[in-house]
């Protein structure tokens, strides 16, 4: 999930009720047609186009991504928190990370750890080889490896920046595939080479046109539509998301690494419910490694983050063993599907 942008920001854009309704719809599906958004919020297509243009000019929206389920591809996501011994090696290290096809996330932090690096691959053995490749010759002071397990929460934007809208009515063959996401997952569709090409084409641009995908894959538009529906039905494609530049809304991101004590399932369930319901939690996932949970929090003020930690430790004193907090400083790379990922056959 994209957490911040590295560019300088302009003056914040004040959002009215209609703006928040539009953002809410885009967060549901970044491919929604302008006319359907307009019908839902009571504005013309031209008005919607103008408002979205303002979002982009203010750098609130900087693109779109397709959220892809890499576990369906029989791949794993390893997150490594790294501190360098020599800051002068940072540029060389970053170049390797940005260029490596299996690295999908590179975030620089202020705190104990200098970087968070996500590596997508099909096995622990492959991860070891990749980690050795990117770190060879770099004087790494320390690192912690986390294997991502199941996602607890994943949202695009806080509720305060969104506004409820009426139910959306779309035709069956709408290119946003809005209705298709609500259909029962079949869970029996096997990917082929063309499907993987499609996933990679739309991974970094969820709004890629069907005709453009057809041209690049040498398939017909109807075939692309059929394949995309199958990928959605079978949970390979989870969502089409806008890229929100949180710093343009004067928001900051903090990562929270949490180690829990041995706990009962019921206690764990209550902790997960707290994370799901808390408005400052953007993303949370179970992990295996030195820490049991990785959480991204989004706040306007530093005090809000401290309040979140206080809530956690006071509400779950017997569950939280310890934690580390990191403040996101700059994002160098973020995508939901690393270019080097290929489906592993079982």
Residue, then its C-alpha position, 0 to 999 in steps of 0.5 A: x500500500x502506498x504510504x507517502x510521496x517524496x515530492x514537495x507539496x502545494x497548499x492543501x486543497x480543502x475538500x467539500x462534501x462532493x469531493x469526499x463523495x467522489x473520493x469515497x467512490x474512487x476508493x471503492x473502485x478507481x476504474x469507475x466511469x465519470x458518468x457513474x460517479x456523477x450519477x451517484x453524487x448528483x453532478x455532471x460528468x464535466x463537474x466530476x472530471x474537473x474535480x478529479x483534475x483538481x485532486x491530481x493538480x493538488x497531488x492528492x491523487x497521483x495515479x492508481x494501482x491494482x491490488x493483487x493477491x500474491x498468495x494466489x500466485x503461490x508467492x510470499x512477501x518478506x519485509x526486511x527492516x534494515x539499518x546501514x552501518x555507513x550512510x555513504x552507502x545509502x545511494x548505492x543500496x537504493x539503486x539496487x533496491x529500485x532496480x531489482x525486479x523482486x523488490x516492490x517496496x522501499x521506504x526510508x524511516x526516521x528511527x532505529x531502522x533506516x529502510x523497510x524493503x519488501x521482497x516478493x518471491x516464491x520460496x524462502x530459498x529464493x528470498x535468501x538468494x535475493x537478499x544476499x544479492x541486494x546486500x552483497x558488499x553493503x555494510x548492514x549493521x542490523x536487520x529483521x525479517x518478517x514474513x507477511x501472513x494474513x492481512x487484518x485491515x487494508x484501507x485507502x483513506x480515513x473515514x473523515x476524508x470520505x462521505x457516504x454515497x448512494x448505491x451505485x448502479x452500473x451496467x453488466x459490462x461496465x469497464x470498472x467491473x464494479x458488480x463482478x467484485x461482489x460475485x462469489x469467488x469460484x476459486x478454480x481458475x488457473x492462470x496462464x501466461x497471458x493472464x500474468x501479462x495482464x496482471x503486470x500491465x494493470x498492476x501499476x495503472x489500474x485505469x489501463x484501457x481494455x483496448x490498450x491491454x488487448x493491443x499489448x497482449x494480441x488478444x481481443x477486447x472481449x477476451x481481455x474482459x472475460x479474463x479480467x472477470x475471471x481474475x476478479x471472480x477467483x480473487x487474483x484481483x482484489x481491488x482497483x485503488x487510487x494512489x493517495x498522496x497522504x502528505x498532500x492532505x498533511x498526513x504522516x505515516x508511522x510504522x508500528x512493529x508489535x510483539x505479542x505474548x502467547x495469547x488465546x484466540x479470543x484475545x487475539x480476536x479482540x486485538x484484531x477488532x481494535x485494529x480494524x475499527x481504529x480510524x488511524x490504522x491504515x494497514x495491519x497484518x500478521x507476521x512471522x519473525x521478530x515481530x507478530x504484527x506490522x501496522x501502518x498508522x496515519x495521523x495529522x499530528x504526532x500526538x495522535x500516534x502517541x494516543x494510539x499507542x497509549x490506547x493499545x498498551x492500556x487496552x491490551x496490557x497482557x497482550x502487548x509485549x513490546x513495540x517499535x515505532x518508525x516515522x516514514x520519511x520518504x518512499x522510493x518504490x511501492x507497487x502491489x506486484x513486483x515485476x519479477x513475480x511469476x506464479x509458482x506451479x504446484 
